[in-house]
């Protein structure tokens, strides 16, 4: 009798597309296996196909060269005459080229900050000969390329300084004047007595001096003075940096203040002042006073234009301690509103009015006049909101229909109308308020309240809105973190809204085509205190945060590390029973699709049978993805790059065991791996018997 052929189990394939984000509450069998049960420093991709992206790094910023833009040059040698120290500057004897040593191997060196082009020549450190360079005869591995680039980034990072002073960076804002894009930062001075203002330059942070102010009333009507003119009182003169007309006109009743340089040769006394061009004369009320800012605030900004010209775009800000202000990159001009305690907490430009929040009240300027808050021809208005105002939320619409959302600690309100004669404040969501500094506009308004992150979108008929809480599936985490909320930011390129907490953690919400795609969480290496995002003159989006303790301004979504520290990231997926929870499967292997423009290495692990200790459980193992850099024509060095890069590939991993379900984990923790995307996981398995 013939022996029957051996029985082979049929191998099957289960594909899981990774999407859905983080979910703590949905029952396991109701939840898609690509959803995350735990996560840190991964984000839901904004690409329609899904995937999870390892969070990009951030790096310190002060206007100098970005660490992540550092390049490396590889030079080869046979023997060393003398061994150079890392950080030494090598000079070519013939070419005069120079470079800083960041890594030394047995037969080659990695250099950065290279000037000129090295030849096959003697190189020295100072007067000490080191070696003679030879033609390259090898190509760096993707791993070494990533590691050396990171060492080069560390070199550039060492030159970038914190904002001078002490305590947190209280505010950061980027502002374009002409074609110059500058970042400005506020921080307490070294003795914590006043707040100073600094701007980024190619040489690092440079202090922006505050000028002086002096009040005036109209003496004789005439043409108005202008910024840049000279004001003269007796034998003393000063340059006008800003004319701030607060009431009346230059034909009658003008009062206000002048922001000026220090009068010379002496201080002003009360009396008549004249202008170098304007024909009006004024009564100067007395000596000018220095503009100072007290410590203890948290800054908020808005950028707008009340004069229509490109040259009159201004920053408007406040911090809850000092007067609000206008700033043009050079001159900070405090705005006097006339309130008893003139220290607004929030600011917004809406329908050509400058809005400030004071406690539970909102007041705004005369239309088109941010310095005028009392005027016989057009009045400002105070609007009572019933509780402490926490956010302003501009809503989309035309100039006649757009509304201003206002959150308080307990309610959400909507301000309709176009001005003082038509304002209509409506209680929109009674009992649902907002946490301060969490209001942002992405495709629609987002903010965080005690129940989680809420969005507010316009219904089909404008003028009506609908709110939805997006984070109900992680309410346990919200309850734990809501008291730690410090600020928020959006990244429009990634379609993300982020909430930052005082313990350095953050929530990351991704929106795809206007629909909520999922939430994850992260953990930075430094707690942040403030944030700002805008587009640079080059149209690149830039997001900045101010450190809560370090004093650094960080540019977010840059580089491969958290300012030189490892980015520790992990994902723990939902249990996957492959649609048959009561049937055992023999798991054989898995294929993880990774995508990145550079080297990626991951740690992969899995659990079986709900983690039952009687079932064999794996130990995570490291895998090299095989992905590599694609050289850009202007950023490589001949003979020191790989011609072909691979940016999308499956990483095959070992999986072994029999169980009713499996749970995967993916992790990485380095300072040299760039952001990468995990798209899908294909499980190879064979069906077995049902559970008894």
C-alpha angles and dihedrals in degrees: 000000000000118000111243116244117262117270117245123194113235112246113228133188129225118192120202118189109210111238144113101075128227122346126176101171114038112100114257098244092048093053128085111248092235091066119101126243092188133006144168128187096355123114135202107254117242090217110110092236092062130224133151122264123209105237114261120238132252131222137198117265136200103145097278123115114304114251091224091057092063117125130206132217121200118212124183133214139168103219138005122233089192130004113243122215120241107264094036120132113236120206127197112233094215106026098037088222116153135201139168117242114235100163136017123201131177095274108008143042131217113221134186135184087044119181120190124357124291118225131193091289146121113285126199141185103227105313093337115101113225110178145311116262122234137193114285114255101178144046123233118245116245089249094054091044090056093045095049092047087054091051089052089051089052089055093053091042091059091068097052114096138206120251103274115256137046139291127019126341095257097199141359128190135166118217133183120219111180104317094332117105111196133177118219127198135189121211137158114263120251093272093044092235100117140011117250129201124223135183130208118249136167086264096049133259116356122188118246107217121227115229131213133268134214130183125231143182125204115271101174128003120246143116115330122257117241137215111278096032124119121251116205129198113177108309094340128091139183137180116250112234096176135006108212111192106191104172138008127004136275087258093057140356101004116170129165146101138286122218103214145167118256108293114247144245084002144354123280121261124203112281145077119337127193134199132229093231112004112081097211117100126211141201107240108213096216143286119359119247130218117254110237135168124217121226128248103065137118115220129228124183143193127185122215148136127243095174104049096231123113089234092059099059105126142184115238118195149163138183109195093252107059135038117284115257150197120229131188100182093274110035125052107199116190113222118223112208099176096243116141093242103030102198112116119197101200135028137197138163111225128169092344092307124115107226125202128182120220112182106298094347132086120203130179139196130250109284111278093000113092092179096051119082099153120040132152093223098047128011135215119229138222116214119195114218101184097235139037110300112236107172144013114215119191110212124211121255143095125304089267100042108033113113133206116234116212125191123198127185090271110020146033116229135188123212112206126185138059104258149342093306096052108030113134117183111202128188102237106174112012113201094019112094134162139250113243119265094014099101114111138160117225115144084330137350121303131181140152127245133171091283097049140268115343130190129201119208133179117252123223092274107056116233093051123086137192125211129204133182108228103187104057091122091064099039091133090061092045091055090051096048109031095091089055096057113132109163146329140227140186129221106202093186089061094033089236137148114198132192116201125207133203093247090063093257125123143191117230119200120187124204122198118194090338094310127110108252101180148294132249134171135234141190121218125204092240132034114245127220105188140008142199135181133188143135121277125227087263088057092247114137114241127192121192133186130190117226118243095218110001097064091224125133108221128205105217128219091030132119135355100282144044094261091310098325125107120271102228109199135168142167126202111193131210118268112274116210091171090238093300109083096172096048124087117231130196106226115210111170143325137224119215117198109218128184127195140132090232145026119320130185122178140185112230128195141160142197127210135210095011088306093297107181090220089064121074109260122200130240112229114257132200121244133188112223096208090230117142142183121276107218119235114221094239099041108053134080119231114261091011103085142066114251096214125044125195114212103168124043143136117253109211115214134185118252121177134175146064120258144131092252144005135214120202130206129193125190144164134181119185141114095227107052113097122220112293137183128233106205108175147342123224115199120206110209146147125225118241135172130317120260117264 
